[in-house]
Amino acid sequence: MNDNAFTTTTGVGRLGPAFPFVPSTRIPDPDRRPLRIAALLGSARRASLNRALLRAVVRVLPDDAIVEPVAIERLPFYDADLEAADASAEVRAFRDAVSSADALLVVTPEYNRSLPAVVKNAIDWASRPRSSAAIAGKPVLLLGATPGTGGVRHALDHAAAVLAFAGAVPFERRLGVANAAERLGDDGGSPDGGSPDAALLTDLADVVGSFADSVRRVTQEQSAAA
Ligand SMILES: Cc1cc2nc3c(=O)[nH]c(=O)nc-3n(C[C@H](O)[C@H](O)[C@H](O)COP(=O)(O)O)c2cc1C
């Protein structure tokens, strides 16, 4: 468990209430810089279950990884004219946050059996210009939560397809959490992050750990090749 996950509010907008990361400058191994995982949250709702799921991710992060939430809810809708005019400060900050991260984490609800527009819009911005897309080559872990029983499968499938077309590399494992309020021990509004059930924390630690291992391997191969 990583009790000292360092975080910054990279990007635009606010992270919303009760985002209980503990800032720290602790780096577990001085010879290894931490993996920087930029997190895109698909719901800005005050009592978001997906925000609660992101908090649970931070609880199970490996010690050598940090999560940096990147707000996406205030990005303008993608507009090629705005892009041609060098985009907005918000878009530039968002793209910088994506391109400087080692990997992305998308934590999203399912809306009408697909991904929410706010997530699609963020991916669209990060995918352009195609020749220097911020998202190109980024490993992406997809997670989601729903109060229903469906498990967010459609949203995660659609997000994976969109990300792959945009040039990112969706991780082969995903985790959709059904009955999320019960499983997260949180209606989304708990200031202490709720109490996720043990099986959920185990599954989450497993998928997040294997994602971090895979990203670490890629970054090591890239540094060796450089
Ligand atoms: C427009 C809309 C469409 C939805 N469609 C689905 C859906 O297809 N599948 C599902 O499991 N839940 C669906 N829901 C319910 C969401 O999963 C639920 O509102 C969830 O709590 C949203 O995530 P959040 O708690 O992080 O805000 C939908 C909700 C809205 C507002």
The ligand as a Tripos MOL2 file, in Angstrom:
@<TRIPOS>MOLECULE
LIG
   31    33     1     0     0
SMALL
NO_CHARGES

@<TRIPOS>ATOM
      1 C1        -26.9130    9.9790  -18.8580 C.3       1 LIG1
      2 C2        -26.6590    8.7740  -17.9970 C.ar      1 LIG1
      3 C3        -26.5960    7.5350  -18.5950 C.ar      1 LIG1
      4 C4        -26.2960    6.4030  -17.8210 C.ar      1 LIG1
      5 N1        -26.1390    5.1950  -18.4340 N.ar      1 LIG1
      6 C5        -25.6660    4.1460  -17.7100 C.ar      1 LIG1
      7 C6        -25.2950    2.9340  -18.3580 C.ar      1 LIG1
      8 O1        -25.3980    2.7800  -19.5570 O.2       1 LIG1
      9 N2        -24.7920    1.9310  -17.5900 N.ar      1 LIG1
     10 C7        -24.6510    2.0620  -16.2160 C.ar      1 LIG1
     11 O2        -24.1880    1.1230  -15.5720 O.2       1 LIG1
     12 N3        -25.0080    3.1950  -15.5870 N.ar      1 LIG1
     13 C8        -25.4970    4.2380  -16.2830 C.ar      1 LIG1
     14 N4        -25.8160    5.4120  -15.6710 N.ar      1 LIG1
     15 C9        -25.7320    5.4920  -14.2110 C.3       1 LIG1
     16 C10       -24.3380    5.8570  -13.7620 C.3       1 LIG1
     17 O3        -23.5620    4.6740  -13.7090 O.3       1 LIG1
     18 C11       -24.3990    6.4930  -12.3720 C.3       1 LIG1
     19 O4        -25.0970    7.7180  -12.4510 O.3       1 LIG1
     20 C12       -23.0240    6.6870  -11.7680 C.3       1 LIG1
     21 O5        -23.1570    6.9440  -10.3920 O.3       1 LIG1
     22 C13       -22.2540    7.7950  -12.4450 C.3       1 LIG1
     23 O6        -20.9210    7.7870  -12.0130 O.3       1 LIG1
     24 P1        -20.4160    8.7260  -10.8290 P.3       1 LIG1
     25 O7        -21.0270    8.1950   -9.5670 O.co2     1 LIG1
     26 O8        -18.9360    8.5800  -10.8350 O.co2     1 LIG1
     27 O9        -20.8740   10.1330  -11.1050 O.co2     1 LIG1
     28 C14       -26.1240    6.5450  -16.4170 C.ar      1 LIG1
     29 C15       -26.2300    7.8100  -15.8400 C.ar      1 LIG1
     30 C16       -26.4890    8.9140  -16.6110 C.ar      1 LIG1
     31 C17       -26.5430   10.2780  -15.9550 C.3       1 LIG1
@<TRIPOS>BOND
     1     1     2 1
     2     2     3 ar
     3     2    30 ar
     4     3     4 ar
     5     4     5 ar
     6     4    28 ar
     7     5     6 ar
     8     6     7 ar
     9     6    13 1
    10     7     8 2
    11     7     9 ar
    12     9    10 ar
    13    10    11 2
    14    10    12 ar
    15    12    13 ar
    16    13    14 ar
    17    14    15 1
    18    14    28 ar
    19    15    16 1
    20    16    17 1
    21    16    18 1
    22    18    19 1
    23    18    20 1
    24    20    21 1
    25    20    22 1
    26    22    23 1
    27    23    24 1
    28    24    25 2
    29    24    26 1
    30    24    27 1
    31    28    29 ar
    32    29    30 ar
    33    30    31 1
@<TRIPOS>SUBSTRUCTURE
     1 LIG1         1 GROUP 0 **** ****
